[in-house]
Amino acid sequence: MYDSDPADLIEFATRWRELGDAVTEQVARVIDDPSCGSCWNEGTEHGVNPTAIEVAYQRLRGVNEGIDEALSAFLESVAE
């Protein structure tokens, strides 16, 4: 964390805040378990909305490799 460029951290924080509470909650679920896309495909109540994740992916892309990979994996899993 200390090796991060302060400007990069501010950019991420700004983009994150702009997503809003509902989307950031779903992003957090995907980061905790990128395979949760299978829940959406099964139609369960606790599934994550792919549209929210697509918005987050477009907004956060390029800021953090781990987040990019988790959101991309989720989106690929719901596309199947």
GROMACS elastic network, one bead per residue, 0.5 to 0.9 nm:
[ bonds ]
;  ai    aj funct       b0    kb
    1     4     6  0.55080   500
    1     5     6  0.89920   500
    2     5     6  0.81499   500
    3     6     6  0.89587   500
    4     7     6  0.85104   500
    4     8     6  0.70399   500
    4     9     6  0.69709   500
    5     8     6  0.52675   500
    5     9     6  0.64989   500
    5    10     6  0.88576   500
    6     9     6  0.50832   500
    6    10     6  0.62291   500
    6    11     6  0.85911   500
    7    10     6  0.51306   500
    7    11     6  0.61318   500
    7    12     6  0.86501   500
    8    11     6  0.50269   500
    8    12     6  0.61684   500
    8    13     6  0.85658   500
    8    63     6  0.74586   500
    9    12     6  0.51231   500
    9    13     6  0.60884   500
    9    14     6  0.85521   500
    9    63     6  0.87983   500
   10    13     6  0.50536   500
   10    14     6  0.60827   500
   10    15     6  0.86064   500
   11    14     6  0.52119   500
   11    15     6  0.62600   500
   11    16     6  0.85618   500
   11    63     6  0.79837   500
   12    15     6  0.51840   500
   12    16     6  0.59690   500
   12    17     6  0.85141   500
   12    60     6  0.73253   500
   12    63     6  0.63080   500
   12    64     6  0.82947   500
   13    16     6  0.50516   500
   13    17     6  0.60456   500
   13    18     6  0.85716   500
   14    17     6  0.52482   500
   14    18     6  0.62628   500
   14    19     6  0.89363   500
   15    18     6  0.52051   500
   15    19     6  0.66447   500
   15    56     6  0.89252   500
   15    59     6  0.65972   500
   15    60     6  0.64526   500
   16    19     6  0.54253   500
   16    20     6  0.75420   500
   16    24     6  0.71766   500
   16    56     6  0.83297   500
   16    59     6  0.82726   500
   16    60     6  0.73373   500
   17    20     6  0.59012   500
   17    21     6  0.80125   500
   17    24     6  0.82459   500
   18    21     6  0.89314   500
   18    59     6  0.88831   500
   19    22     6  0.79771   500
   19    23     6  0.58975   500
   19    24     6  0.62879   500
   19    55     6  0.81375   500
   19    56     6  0.67215   500
   19    59     6  0.79189   500
   20    23     6  0.57703   500
   20    24     6  0.61935   500
   20    25     6  0.86427   500
   21    24     6  0.52220   500
   21    25     6  0.60251   500
   21    26     6  0.87025   500
   22    25     6  0.53239   500
   22    26     6  0.65790   500
   22    27     6  0.88659   500
   22    52     6  0.84118   500
   23    26     6  0.51682   500
   23    27     6  0.61676   500
   23    28     6  0.86295   500
   23    49     6  0.88372   500
   23    52     6  0.56612   500
   23    53     6  0.71857   500
   23    55     6  0.83229   500
   23    56     6  0.70868   500
   24    28     6  0.60890   500
   24    29     6  0.86491   500
   24    52     6  0.87962   500
   24    53     6  0.89196   500
   24    56     6  0.78870   500
   25    28     6  0.51732   500
   25    29     6  0.65061   500
   25    30     6  0.89363   500
   26    29     6  0.50297   500
   26    30     6  0.63788   500
   26    31     6  0.86948   500
   26    48     6  0.59852   500
   26    49     6  0.75085   500
   26    52     6  0.74287   500
   26    53     6  0.72243   500
   27    30     6  0.50939   500
   27    31     6  0.61617   500
   27    32     6  0.85691   500
   27    48     6  0.84370   500
   27    52     6  0.81290   500
   27    53     6  0.64064   500
   27    56     6  0.72820   500
   27    57     6  0.89857   500
   27    67     6  0.87069   500
   27    70     6  0.89879   500
   27    71     6  0.75700   500
   28    31     6  0.50898   500
   28    32     6  0.61469   500
   28    33     6  0.86184   500
   29    32     6  0.51166   500
   29    33     6  0.62114   500
   29    34     6  0.78021   500
   29    36     6  0.77953   500
   29    48     6  0.76405   500
   30    35     6  0.74811   500
   30    36     6  0.64107   500
   30    37     6  0.80146   500
   30    48     6  0.76525   500
   30    53     6  0.83693   500
   30    70     6  0.66125   500
   30    71     6  0.66838   500
   30    74     6  0.68396   500
   31    34     6  0.57411   500
   31    66     6  0.84159   500
   31    67     6  0.67878   500
   31    70     6  0.56560   500
   31    71     6  0.72660   500
   32    36     6  0.88465   500
   32    70     6  0.87087   500
   33    36     6  0.56562   500
   33    37     6  0.87619   500
   33    70     6  0.80792   500
   33    74     6  0.87256   500
   34    37     6  0.68569   500
   34    69     6  0.87726   500
   34    70     6  0.53346   500
   34    71     6  0.69527   500
   34    72     6  0.85916   500
   34    73     6  0.61184   500
   34    74     6  0.51723   500
   34    75     6  0.89535   500
   34    77     6  0.85870   500
   35    38     6  0.61220   500
   35    39     6  0.80921   500
   35    70     6  0.87653   500
   35    73     6  0.74249   500
   35    74     6  0.61779   500
   35    77     6  0.70719   500
   36    39     6  0.52646   500
   36    40     6  0.71339   500
   36    47     6  0.69506   500
   36    48     6  0.72510   500
   36    74     6  0.70009   500
   36    77     6  0.84052   500
   37    40     6  0.51739   500
   37    41     6  0.64967   500
   37    42     6  0.87578   500
   37    47     6  0.71085   500
   37    48     6  0.69080   500
   37    49     6  0.87747   500
   37    50     6  0.80065   500
   37    73     6  0.84951   500
   37    74     6  0.52931   500
   37    75     6  0.72473   500
   37    76     6  0.83281   500
   37    77     6  0.54276   500
   37    78     6  0.52522   500
   37    79     6  0.89586   500
   38    42     6  0.61855   500
   38    43     6  0.86384   500
   38    47     6  0.80821   500
   38    74     6  0.85456   500
   38    77     6  0.65978   500
   38    78     6  0.67015   500
   39    42     6  0.50959   500
   39    43     6  0.63016   500
   39    44     6  0.56651   500
   39    45     6  0.82376   500
   39    46     6  0.71481   500
   39    48     6  0.75626   500
   39    78     6  0.89351   500
   40    43     6  0.50176   500
   40    44     6  0.61421   500
   40    45     6  0.81593   500
   40    46     6  0.78501   500
   40    48     6  0.61055   500
   40    49     6  0.72571   500
   40    50     6  0.80315   500
   40    78     6  0.69550   500
   41    44     6  0.78703   500
   41    47     6  0.81472   500
   41    77     6  0.84536   500
   41    78     6  0.62165   500
   41    79     6  0.88918   500
   41    80     6  0.84871   500
   42    47     6  0.83357   500
   43    46     6  0.85039   500
   43    47     6  0.69246   500
   44    47     6  0.55444   500
   45    48     6  0.86870   500
   47    50     6  0.89718   500
   48    51     6  0.88291   500
   48    52     6  0.79455   500
   48    53     6  0.78537   500
   49    52     6  0.54666   500
   49    53     6  0.66082   500
   49    54     6  0.88610   500
   50    54     6  0.60498   500
   50    55     6  0.86219   500
   50    74     6  0.80481   500
   50    75     6  0.66529   500
   50    78     6  0.72177   500
   51    54     6  0.50317   500
   51    55     6  0.62851   500
   51    56     6  0.86486   500
   52    55     6  0.51837   500
   52    56     6  0.62603   500
   52    57     6  0.85888   500
   53    57     6  0.59185   500
   53    58     6  0.85165   500
   53    71     6  0.66637   500
   53    72     6  0.89388   500
   53    74     6  0.81183   500
   53    75     6  0.74326   500
   54    58     6  0.61631   500
   54    59     6  0.85335   500
   54    71     6  0.78870   500
   54    72     6  0.87080   500
   54    75     6  0.72613   500
   55    58     6  0.52779   500
   55    59     6  0.61846   500
   55    60     6  0.85724   500
   56    59     6  0.50320   500
   56    60     6  0.58100   500
   56    61     6  0.79521   500
   56    71     6  0.81440   500
   57    60     6  0.52899   500
   57    61     6  0.53988   500
   57    67     6  0.82866   500
   57    68     6  0.67612   500
   57    71     6  0.61616   500
   57    72     6  0.74484   500
   58    61     6  0.55183   500
   59    62     6  0.88386   500
   60    63     6  0.58173   500
   60    64     6  0.76224   500
   60    67     6  0.79319   500
   60    68     6  0.74997   500
   61    64     6  0.71862   500
   61    65     6  0.81576   500
   61    67     6  0.79381   500
   61    68     6  0.58021   500
   62    65     6  0.67615   500
   62    67     6  0.89069   500
   62    68     6  0.70105   500
   63    67     6  0.80895   500
   63    68     6  0.79282   500
   64    67     6  0.54568   500
   64    68     6  0.62185   500
   64    69     6  0.87368   500
   65    68     6  0.50135   500
   65    69     6  0.61369   500
   65    70     6  0.86770   500
   66    69     6  0.51617   500
   66    70     6  0.62200   500
   66    71     6  0.86378   500
   67    70     6  0.51698   500
   67    71     6  0.60817   500
   67    72     6  0.83181   500
   68    71     6  0.53970   500
   68    72     6  0.59303   500
   68    73     6  0.84738   500
   69    72     6  0.50965   500
   69    73     6  0.59872   500
   69    74     6  0.85641   500
   70    73     6  0.51556   500
   70    74     6  0.62463   500
   70    75     6  0.87135   500
   71    74     6  0.50785   500
   71    75     6  0.61905   500
   71    76     6  0.85942   500
   72    75     6  0.51060   500
   72    76     6  0.61183   500
   72    77     6  0.85725   500
   73    76     6  0.51384   500
   73    77     6  0.61779   500
   73    78     6  0.88465   500
   74    77     6  0.50970   500
   74    78     6  0.64346   500
   74    79     6  0.87246   500
   75    78     6  0.53341   500
   75    79     6  0.62546   500
   76    79     6  0.51319   500
   76    80     6  0.67407   500
   77    80     6  0.56311   500
